[in-house]
Amino acid sequence: MSENKKRKFRLILMGQRFTIVTDETDAYMDELVNRVQARIYDIRKSYQFLSGEGCSLLAALDYCDEKQKLKEQIEQLRGQIRDYLNDSGSLQEKNEKLQGKNAALQEENDRLTQQLARLNTEFERIKAASPKIAAKPAVPVQKSALAAAEKTATSASLFNMLDE
């Protein structure tokens, strides 16, 4: 259906002349005629006792079988595509949830890093004011959120030591 313009096409198939109306190109129609004639010829070689009409009927049956099998394959592929699309949608939802969790964890990490920096500043201030803890080093700010949380607990216990 390349031209979308109906026209007459003359062909000869197994010695018989036909005129059909089609919107296909001459090259396409010539290819179809050649394929049909080749199929009939192959059947005639295998079944020499069959008439030309019988060979034509077997070729038609063979093409119908091929078409039916292709339809079934197309339906299977459509089903697979539907399954892939469903899986894709599910995976996309999971990805969005994980991105949300990742953003929340990143925010938590940033918050804990800031808290650690504040605590280190406070620790340095207290250390400068108190000779008891001057020998203990401050926690580096570049630690992970988990290490920052552990150090926060340690810093809190240092404040408790000062109160004692």
Residue frames as qw, qx, qy, qz and C-alpha x, y, z in Angstrom:
[[0.000, 0.888, 0.461, 0.000, 0.00, 0.00, 0.00],
 [0.519, -0.261, 0.044, 0.813, 2.71, 2.36, -0.97],
 [0.110, 0.194, 0.352, 0.909, 0.90, 4.65, -3.40],
 [0.193, 0.414, 0.623, -0.635, -2.65, 4.68, -1.89],
 [0.456, 0.432, -0.207, -0.749, -4.00, 4.98, -5.43],
 [0.742, 0.155, 0.645, -0.098, -6.00, 2.06, -6.82],
 [0.366, 0.589, -0.479, -0.537, -5.09, 0.95, -10.31],
 [0.964, 0.187, 0.029, -0.188, -5.30, -2.06, -12.56],
 [0.207, -0.604, 0.755, 0.151, -2.46, -4.57, -12.63],
 [0.882, 0.303, -0.222, -0.282, -2.18, -7.28, -15.27],
 [0.313, -0.538, 0.781, -0.040, -0.44, -10.52, -14.42],
 [0.787, 0.199, -0.519, -0.267, 0.08, -14.00, -15.75],
 [0.445, -0.429, 0.706, -0.345, -0.03, -16.80, -13.22],
 [0.524, -0.018, 0.851, 0.018, 0.43, -20.41, -14.31],
 [0.189, 0.147, 0.740, 0.629, -0.34, -19.44, -17.90],
 [0.009, -0.752, -0.652, -0.096, -3.57, -17.64, -17.06],
 [0.174, 0.355, 0.011, 0.919, -4.05, -13.89, -17.49],
 [0.285, -0.699, -0.600, 0.266, -5.54, -11.83, -14.68],
 [0.102, 0.537, -0.012, 0.838, -6.30, -8.15, -14.17],
 [0.464, -0.570, -0.596, 0.322, -6.62, -7.05, -10.58],
 [0.048, -0.867, -0.029, -0.495, -7.17, -3.70, -8.88],
 [0.752, -0.348, -0.306, 0.469, -4.49, -2.83, -6.31],
 [0.057, -0.991, 0.084, -0.084, -2.73, 0.06, -4.68],
 [0.750, -0.445, 0.340, 0.352, 0.60, -1.80, -4.56],
 [0.097, 0.729, -0.481, -0.477, 3.59, -1.10, -6.78],
 [0.824, 0.412, -0.322, -0.218, 4.37, -3.15, -9.87],
 [0.294, 0.492, -0.778, 0.258, 7.57, -4.39, -8.22],
 [0.423, -0.187, 0.697, -0.547, 5.63, -5.63, -5.20],
 [0.837, 0.240, 0.175, -0.460, 3.00, -7.37, -7.31],
 [0.669, 0.516, -0.531, -0.071, 5.66, -8.95, -9.57],
 [0.012, 0.411, -0.830, 0.377, 7.38, -10.30, -6.43],
 [0.643, -0.007, 0.539, -0.544, 4.08, -11.83, -5.21],
 [0.845, 0.401, -0.125, -0.330, 3.42, -13.46, -8.57],
 [0.472, 0.533, -0.694, 0.107, 6.95, -14.89, -8.68],
 [0.234, -0.304, 0.796, -0.468, 6.61, -16.27, -5.13],
 [0.775, 0.142, 0.356, -0.503, 3.24, -17.92, -5.87],
 [0.790, 0.486, -0.317, -0.198, 4.50, -19.44, -9.12],
 [0.239, 0.509, -0.791, 0.242, 7.63, -20.74, -7.36],
 [0.469, -0.161, 0.705, -0.507, 5.52, -22.33, -4.63],
 [0.850, 0.303, 0.140, -0.407, 3.21, -23.98, -7.16],
 [0.616, 0.575, -0.537, -0.043, 6.21, -25.17, -9.15],
 [0.045, -0.420, 0.836, -0.350, 7.79, -26.71, -6.01],
 [0.670, 0.037, 0.555, -0.492, 4.53, -28.52, -5.22],
 [0.813, 0.469, -0.140, -0.314, 4.25, -29.73, -8.81],
 [0.374, 0.550, -0.741, 0.096, 7.79, -31.20, -8.55],
 [0.227, -0.236, 0.838, -0.437, 6.87, -33.04, -5.34],
 [0.550, 0.309, 0.687, -0.360, 3.38, -34.17, -6.46],
 [0.007, 0.236, -0.643, -0.729, 3.71, -34.83, -10.20],
 [0.021, 0.367, 0.912, 0.185, 0.34, -36.59, -10.33],
 [0.057, 0.670, 0.491, -0.554, -1.54, -33.45, -9.27],
 [0.374, 0.727, 0.413, 0.402, -3.17, -31.14, -11.76],
 [0.256, 0.358, -0.081, 0.894, -2.25, -27.46, -11.98],
 [0.465, -0.610, -0.165, -0.620, -5.44, -26.70, -10.08],
 [0.852, -0.427, -0.289, 0.092, -4.53, -29.18, -7.34],
 [0.629, 0.049, -0.203, 0.749, -1.05, -27.67, -7.03],
 [0.036, -0.507, -0.038, -0.861, -2.61, -24.22, -6.83],
 [0.667, -0.600, -0.236, -0.372, -4.96, -25.37, -4.07],
 [0.835, -0.292, -0.265, 0.385, -2.09, -26.89, -2.09],
 [0.401, 0.257, -0.111, 0.872, -0.10, -23.67, -2.53],
 [0.327, -0.602, -0.125, -0.718, -3.12, -21.70, -1.27],
 [0.818, -0.507, -0.265, -0.059, -3.42, -24.06, 1.71],
 [0.736, -0.034, -0.225, 0.637, 0.30, -23.71, 2.38],
 [0.140, 0.413, -0.045, 0.899, 0.06, -19.89, 2.33],
 [0.560, -0.614, -0.200, -0.519, -2.99, -19.95, 4.61],
 [0.855, -0.353, -0.292, 0.242, -1.11, -22.17, 7.05],
 [0.540, 0.146, -0.161, 0.814, 1.85, -19.81, 6.99],
 [0.143, -0.545, -0.078, -0.822, -0.43, -16.80, 7.54],
 [0.723, -0.577, -0.271, -0.266, -2.20, -18.46, 10.47],
 [0.806, -0.227, -0.261, 0.480, 1.08, -19.37, 12.15],
 [0.322, 0.298, -0.074, 0.895, 2.33, -15.81, 11.68],
 [0.403, -0.631, -0.182, -0.638, -0.89, -14.47, 13.25],
 [0.826, -0.492, -0.270, 0.054, -0.33, -16.72, 16.26],
 [0.667, -0.006, -0.180, 0.723, 3.28, -15.56, 16.54],
 [0.030, 0.506, 0.052, 0.860, 2.12, -11.94, 16.34],
 [0.617, -0.643, -0.216, -0.399, -0.36, -12.53, 19.17],
 [0.838, -0.321, -0.243, 0.369, 2.35, -14.17, 21.27],
 [0.468, 0.200, -0.082, 0.857, 4.66, -11.21, 20.63],
 [0.242, -0.622, -0.144, -0.731, 1.88, -8.77, 21.52],
 [0.775, -0.572, -0.256, -0.078, 1.36, -10.66, 24.77],
 [0.748, -0.125, -0.180, 0.627, 5.08, -10.50, 25.50],
 [0.194, 0.426, 0.023, 0.883, 5.09, -6.78, 24.77],
 [0.504, -0.675, -0.208, -0.497, 2.13, -6.27, 27.13],
 [0.841, -0.434, -0.229, 0.229, 3.98, -8.23, 29.81],
 [0.592, 0.104, -0.095, 0.794, 7.15, -6.20, 29.24],
 [0.069, -0.580, -0.106, -0.804, 5.17, -2.96, 29.44],
 [0.690, -0.645, -0.224, -0.239, 3.53, -4.10, 32.69],
 [0.821, -0.253, -0.170, 0.483, 6.93, -5.10, 34.08],
 [0.389, 0.353, 0.002, 0.851, 8.38, -1.80, 32.93],
 [0.320, -0.694, -0.147, -0.628, 5.63, 0.14, 34.69],
 [0.812, -0.551, -0.187, 0.029, 6.15, -1.83, 37.88],
 [0.746, -0.057, -0.091, 0.658, 9.91, -1.34, 37.72],
 [0.162, 0.547, 0.068, 0.819, 9.44, 2.34, 37.04],
 [0.546, -0.729, -0.153, -0.383, 7.25, 2.66, 40.15],
 [0.855, -0.395, -0.119, 0.315, 9.88, 0.82, 42.22],
 [0.572, 0.251, -0.006, 0.781, 12.57, 3.07, 40.77],
 [0.118, -0.695, -0.097, -0.702, 10.61, 6.19, 41.71],
 [0.731, -0.659, -0.132, -0.121, 10.13, 4.89, 45.26],
 [0.831, -0.177, -0.056, 0.525, 13.83, 4.10, 45.55],
 [0.344, 0.478, 0.033, 0.808, 14.72, 7.54, 44.23],
 [0.405, -0.760, -0.108, -0.497, 12.47, 9.03, 46.90],
 [0.847, -0.503, -0.074, 0.151, 14.14, 6.93, 49.59],
 [0.712, 0.146, -0.012, 0.687, 17.55, 7.87, 48.22],
 [0.063, 0.666, 0.045, 0.742, 16.67, 11.58, 48.36],
 [0.629, -0.723, -0.077, -0.277, 15.42, 11.17, 51.94],
 [0.880, -0.287, -0.037, 0.378, 18.62, 9.36, 52.93],
 [0.513, 0.398, 0.012, 0.760, 20.70, 12.04, 51.22],
 [0.231, -0.761, -0.045, -0.604, 18.85, 14.71, 53.19],
 [0.811, -0.582, -0.055, -0.019, 19.38, 12.74, 56.40],
 [0.811, 0.021, -0.028, 0.584, 23.06, 12.38, 55.57],
 [0.239, 0.590, 0.015, 0.771, 23.34, 16.13, 54.94],
 [0.501, -0.755, -0.063, -0.419, 21.51, 16.90, 58.18],
 [0.881, -0.430, -0.031, 0.197, 23.74, 14.56, 60.17],
 [0.672, 0.259, -0.020, 0.693, 26.87, 15.97, 58.51],
 [0.032, -0.706, 0.000, -0.707, 25.79, 19.48, 59.48],
 [0.715, -0.665, -0.049, -0.210, 24.99, 18.30, 62.99],
 [0.887, -0.147, -0.059, 0.434, 28.40, 16.68, 63.25],
 [0.424, 0.480, -0.038, 0.767, 30.09, 19.87, 62.08],
 [0.345, -0.751, -0.003, -0.563, 28.19, 21.85, 64.74],
 [0.865, -0.501, -0.036, 0.008, 29.12, 19.30, 67.41],
 [0.789, 0.115, -0.072, 0.599, 32.78, 19.36, 66.35],
 [0.130, 0.645, -0.052, 0.751, 32.75, 23.13, 66.58],
 [0.608, -0.691, 0.010, -0.392, 31.18, 22.92, 70.00],
 [0.935, -0.236, -0.086, 0.251, 33.65, 20.23, 71.01],
 [0.592, 0.354, -0.110, 0.716, 36.59, 22.39, 69.93],
 [0.182, -0.718, 0.050, -0.670, 35.15, 25.30, 71.90],
 [0.799, -0.569, 0.014, -0.195, 34.73, 23.14, 75.00],
 [0.902, 0.020, -0.109, 0.417, 38.12, 21.49, 74.53],
 [0.349, 0.551, -0.153, 0.742, 39.77, 24.89, 74.44],
 [0.401, -0.668, 0.125, -0.614, 38.01, 25.78, 77.70],
 [0.851, -0.431, 0.220, -0.204, 38.73, 22.49, 79.49],
 [0.104, 0.649, -0.753, -0.048, 42.20, 20.90, 79.80],
 [0.669, -0.120, 0.695, -0.235, 40.64, 17.46, 80.76],
 [0.775, 0.404, 0.485, -0.010, 39.65, 16.65, 77.20],
 [0.182, 0.847, -0.307, -0.393, 42.21, 18.68, 75.24],
 [0.254, -0.401, 0.833, 0.284, 44.09, 15.50, 74.22],
 [0.552, 0.347, 0.757, -0.034, 41.06, 13.95, 72.40],
 [0.106, -0.070, 0.516, 0.847, 40.79, 14.66, 68.62],
 [0.528, 0.358, 0.176, -0.750, 37.65, 16.01, 66.93],
 [0.659, 0.275, 0.698, 0.056, 35.66, 13.77, 64.53],
 [0.123, -0.135, 0.520, 0.834, 36.29, 14.49, 60.81],
 [0.501, 0.380, 0.212, -0.748, 33.19, 15.90, 59.05],
 [0.447, 0.373, -0.614, -0.533, 33.61, 13.65, 55.98],
 [0.198, -0.037, 0.964, -0.171, 32.34, 10.46, 57.69],
 [0.252, -0.314, -0.771, -0.493, 29.18, 8.67, 56.53],
 [0.498, -0.505, -0.090, -0.699, 25.81, 9.32, 58.13],
 [0.869, -0.334, -0.365, -0.001, 26.16, 6.18, 60.25],
 [0.628, 0.018, -0.348, 0.695, 29.58, 7.20, 61.56],
 [0.050, -0.428, 0.067, -0.900, 28.22, 10.69, 62.16],
 [0.689, -0.511, -0.234, -0.458, 25.38, 9.29, 64.23],
 [0.843, -0.238, -0.367, 0.311, 27.82, 7.20, 66.29],
 [0.429, 0.176, -0.233, 0.855, 30.05, 10.20, 66.84],
 [0.325, -0.558, -0.111, -0.756, 27.01, 12.26, 67.85],
 [0.818, -0.489, -0.283, -0.105, 26.38, 9.76, 70.62],
 [0.736, -0.056, -0.270, 0.618, 30.07, 9.96, 71.62],
 [0.132, 0.408, -0.066, 0.901, 29.94, 13.76, 71.66],
 [0.569, -0.599, -0.201, -0.526, 26.84, 13.63, 73.83],
 [0.851, -0.383, -0.291, 0.211, 28.69, 11.40, 76.32],
 [0.513, 0.191, -0.196, 0.813, 31.55, 13.93, 76.34],
 [0.226, -0.562, -0.036, -0.795, 29.13, 16.62, 77.40],
 [0.799, -0.515, -0.250, -0.184, 27.97, 14.31, 80.17],
 [0.772, -0.057, -0.295, 0.560, 31.62, 13.91, 81.28],
 [0.193, 0.404, -0.124, 0.885, 31.93, 17.68, 81.60],
 [0.525, -0.590, -0.149, -0.595, 28.87, 17.85, 83.77],
 [0.852, -0.314, -0.401, 0.117, 30.32, 15.31, 86.22]]
